[in-house]
Amino acid sequence: MRVSEYYNLGRTQPSLDFVDVDIFGDSKVFVDPYALRLLPSSWGDVCVFLIQNFFRRVLELIKEGHHQDARILLAVLREPNETHLGLSRERARGRALGSGSARDVWQALSQSEAVASGLLEDLEDAILMVEGISSDIISDITTNIIRDPLVEYTESMCEYYGIPLQIDVNSGPLWDPTGQHWYSEFVRLPVTGWGKLLLVPKVIVRRRMEYDVDEYYGDYILEHLRDVELSANSELVRLLRDGRRRVTKKDLKAKYGRGKATVVRETRRHPELLQRYRRDKRVGYRPPMDHVDIAEAEGTPNPDWDALLRVVTELPTGRDTASAYEKGIEALLTAIFYPCLTNPQVQLELHEGRKRVDITYTNVATDGFFRWLSQHYSAPHIFVECKNYNGDPGNPELDQLSGRFSPSRGQTGILVCRTLANKELFIQRCRDTADDQRGFIIPLDDDDLISIVDERRDVLHIPQFRFLQERFDRLIM
């Protein structure tokens, strides 16, 4: 039974911002600290800061010989069963960080040449160079460190989706970056008959970590050693019939060894290999899991685009169905815009409650239209206003949305309505708003939503949103 089923949310995974986990077992995905590093949002920045603060403190203590203090910090780490992420085959029960494994982590770090030599800089580096540190352990450590932001995220999602919160729930260990110690407090969290839940944004989970020791060893270290052997024309070089020279990976492994000890040794000799690996990761990182990836990993359905559309397009117009229209639009847009726009908030209050925005998204796009938008205009957030009218919206509706903009919050929004009888005139009004430097408003009616869904259906990865790009271009050209 998934969170959405247990709480009767009436939604499936594509229209939920968090991972819709099985409350009895685990979803086989991991929280990747590198994914947080690539997340262009203030929430992601906080998480990265906490991870770096904790990990560098532990390394500092180990290097200075304060091993007992390091052990105390690491001893708090446990598998966070409340997230229901990881490798447990049945009920989540702790396969990664257990009672003795925190000591194993300390021992691995304290005995690692990568730590002593300063090669290790970030938590994800441990996957490459520390014995016994695997993806599931890194995921669990990361979740422990960012528990405080996850508690806040969970509370926000529960309030948004109508999931009941229980008060006075023990938070579990929270990392204090100022005092650099662990503490706990009573918080509000959802609690089922099988324990408390901690929701995780699906944009930060991966089926496998970005940093991969086999990839680093095979594609960087072995390739470098092959060049060394070829340059020296060593005994490993074999001459092929066509005159080409060859060195096999099998022979390289036999001569130099394999495993993390070899990785550390060769990286210490040639630190430029690690620098190049990090640089290549920044340039050629894998995008977040798309709808298909998540469906395969969790066993959840792919988006039912027709059903999501019908909720909106078949709804009667008028004030009585305005709330249902807003909910339907949010469910549809959340599925359409994932993973570019995340963390939907409904009726967000601005100016101490004097103004509200129907739907607000955080722009975390790493490609496509929304990424381009963030690079050229103020667009950390995208605001959406929903008008379930039986006629065209007018200037008051444009003024209402543009009044929500600011340089810090963002100056781009989407006005969604049922029909635009004179679409060209309304687009011109939106252009007038842009020309007056009051922000950029993209108008969309039912027909436009159908076009965007048709464009989105066959896109497996991060969509480019060419329809939106063309509509936006009409505001500036």
KATA-V655597 format. One record per residue. N is the residue number from 1. RES is the residue in one small letter. PSI is psi in whole degrees, -180 to 180 (* if undefined). Layout:
n->[N:N]
res->[RES:RES]
psi->[PSI:PSI]
This chain:
n->[1:2:3:4:5:6:7:8:9:10:11:12:13:14:15:16:17:18:19:20:21:22:23:24:25:26:27:28:29:30:31:32:33:34:35:36:37:38:39:40:41:42:43:44:45:46:47:48:49:50:51:52:53:54:55:56:57:58:59:60:61:62:63:64:65:66:67:68:69:70:71:72:73:74:75:76:77:78:79:80:81:82:83:84:85:86:87:88:89:90:91:92:93:94:95:96:97:98:99:100:101:102:103:104:105:106:107:108:109:110:111:112:113:114:115:116:117:118:119:120:121:122:123:124:125:126:127:128:129:130:131:132:133:134:135:136:137:138:139:140:141:142:143:144:145:146:147:148:149:150:151:152:153:154:155:156:157:158:159:160:161:162:163:164:165:166:167:168:169:170:171:172:173:174:175:176:177:178:179:180:181:182:183:184:185:186:187:188:189:190:191:192:193:194:195:196:197:198:199:200:201:202:203:204:205:206:207:208:209:210:211:212:213:214:215:216:217:218:219:220:221:222:223:224:225:226:227:228:229:230:231:232:233:234:235:236:237:238:239:240:241:242:243:244:245:246:247:248:249:250:251:252:253:254:255:256:257:258:259:260:261:262:263:264:265:266:267:268:269:270:271:272:273:274:275:276:277:278:279:280:281:282:283:284:285:286:287:288:289:290:291:292:293:294:295:296:297:298:299:300:301:302:303:304:305:306:307:308:309:310:311:312:313:314:315:316:317:318:319:320:321:322:323:324:325:326:327:328:329:330:331:332:333:334:335:336:337:338:339:340:341:342:343:344:345:346:347:348:349:350:351:352:353:354:355:356:357:358:359:360:361:362:363:364:365:366:367:368:369:370:371:372:373:374:375:376:377:378:379:380:381:382:383:384:385:386:387:388:389:390:391:392:393:394:395:396:397:398:399:400:401:402:403:404:405:406:407:408:409:410:411:412:413:414:415:416:417:418:419:420:421:422:423:424:425:426:427:428:429:430:431:432:433:434:435:436:437:438:439:440:441:442:443:444:445:446:447:448:449:450:451:452:453:454:455:456:457:458:459:460:461:462:463:464:465:466:467:468:469:470:471:472:473:474:475:476:477]
res->[m:r:v:s:e:y:y:n:l:g:r:t:q:p:s:l:d:f:v:d:v:d:i:f:g:d:s:k:v:f:v:d:p:y:a:l:r:l:l:p:s:s:w:g:d:v:c:v:f:l:i:q:n:f:f:r:r:v:l:e:l:i:k:e:g:h:h:q:d:a:r:i:l:l:a:v:l:r:e:p:n:e:t:h:l:g:l:s:r:e:r:a:r:g:r:a:l:g:s:g:s:a:r:d:v:w:q:a:l:s:q:s:e:a:v:a:s:g:l:l:e:d:l:e:d:a:i:l:m:v:e:g:i:s:s:d:i:i:s:d:i:t:t:n:i:i:r:d:p:l:v:e:y:t:e:s:m:c:e:y:y:g:i:p:l:q:i:d:v:n:s:g:p:l:w:d:p:t:g:q:h:w:y:s:e:f:v:r:l:p:v:t:g:w:g:k:l:l:l:v:p:k:v:i:v:r:r:r:m:e:y:d:v:d:e:y:y:g:d:y:i:l:e:h:l:r:d:v:e:l:s:a:n:s:e:l:v:r:l:l:r:d:g:r:r:r:v:t:k:k:d:l:k:a:k:y:g:r:g:k:a:t:v:v:r:e:t:r:r:h:p:e:l:l:q:r:y:r:r:d:k:r:v:g:y:r:p:p:m:d:h:v:d:i:a:e:a:e:g:t:p:n:p:d:w:d:a:l:l:r:v:v:t:e:l:p:t:g:r:d:t:a:s:a:y:e:k:g:i:e:a:l:l:t:a:i:f:y:p:c:l:t:n:p:q:v:q:l:e:l:h:e:g:r:k:r:v:d:i:t:y:t:n:v:a:t:d:g:f:f:r:w:l:s:q:h:y:s:a:p:h:i:f:v:e:c:k:n:y:n:g:d:p:g:n:p:e:l:d:q:l:s:g:r:f:s:p:s:r:g:q:t:g:i:l:v:c:r:t:l:a:n:k:e:l:f:i:q:r:c:r:d:t:a:d:d:q:r:g:f:i:i:p:l:d:d:d:d:l:i:s:i:v:d:e:r:r:d:v:l:h:i:p:q:f:r:f:l:q:e:r:f:d:r:l:i:m]
psi->[129:165:-45:-34:-42:-38:9:53:-17:24:158:176:-42:-28:12:141:-24:166:121:78:161:121:-8:-31:-148:144:135:62:162:153:119:118:-29:-32:-36:-37:-31:-2:111:72:159:-34:-44:-38:-42:-44:-46:-42:-45:-43:-48:-40:-46:-51:-42:-30:-43:-46:-40:-45:-41:-45:-33:0:10:66:-34:-42:-40:-41:-38:-43:-41:-25:-20:-24:129:163:124:83:-22:-13:-23:40:144:-148:6:135:-28:-130:137:122:5:76:-16:-81:104:-166:-33:-14:-25:-39:-38:-39:-46:-46:-41:-43:-42:-26:0:129:-28:-36:-48:-35:-10:6:-37:120:-42:162:-41:-22:-28:-29:-35:-33:1:123:138:-4:112:179:-41:-36:-42:-41:-43:-42:-46:-46:-41:-45:-37:22:-40:-52:-33:-35:-45:-42:-44:-45:-43:-46:-39:-42:-37:-47:-1:29:126:140:138:134:164:42:133:125:-26:177:132:138:127:106:-20:-55:-13:56:167:147:171:162:169:131:177:122:156:140:125:-178:-8:14:178:159:142:112:146:131:133:-16:-15:4:155:156:-30:153:152:-42:129:121:-37:-38:-47:-44:-48:-41:-14:-55:-51:-37:-38:-45:-35:-43:-38:-46:-39:-41:-37:-7:50:-178:-13:-13:126:139:122:166:-33:7:-10:150:145:142:123:152:-32:-45:-37:-42:-37:-36:-44:-17:177:177:176:-26:-41:-41:-46:-46:-48:-31:-36:-37:-34:72:-18:-22:-45:-38:-41:-38:-46:-42:-43:-35:-38:-34:-41:39:154:140:169:160:132:-178:-40:-44:-46:-41:-41:-40:-36:-17:30:162:152:165:135:86:-40:-41:-42:-38:-42:-37:-35:-52:-23:2:135:147:163:166:-35:-27:14:-42:-43:-37:-44:-43:-40:-40:-44:-45:-42:-49:-34:-41:-42:-47:-9:139:21:-42:132:179:59:135:130:139:48:130:136:157:52:37:-1:-21:152:152:132:-56:135:128:150:129:107:23:139:1:168:-166:-47:-30:-45:-41:-43:-24:-22:-17:170:106:46:-27:151:124:140:128:136:125:104:52:163:12:-178:137:160:-163:-37:-37:-38:-44:-36:-46:-45:-26:-12:-11:155:159:-33:-41:-35:155:32:135:170:127:114:128:176:-43:148:97:-39:76:-38:-41:-40:-38:-38:-38:-38:-35:-37:-40:-42:-42:-31:6:39:17:176:120:121:115:138:130:-174:-43:-38:-40:-39:-41:-41:-41:-41:-37:-34:-25:-46:9:117:-29:-153:120:152:-25:60:-33:-46:-38:-44:-40:-40:-39:-30:-15:-18:-8:*]
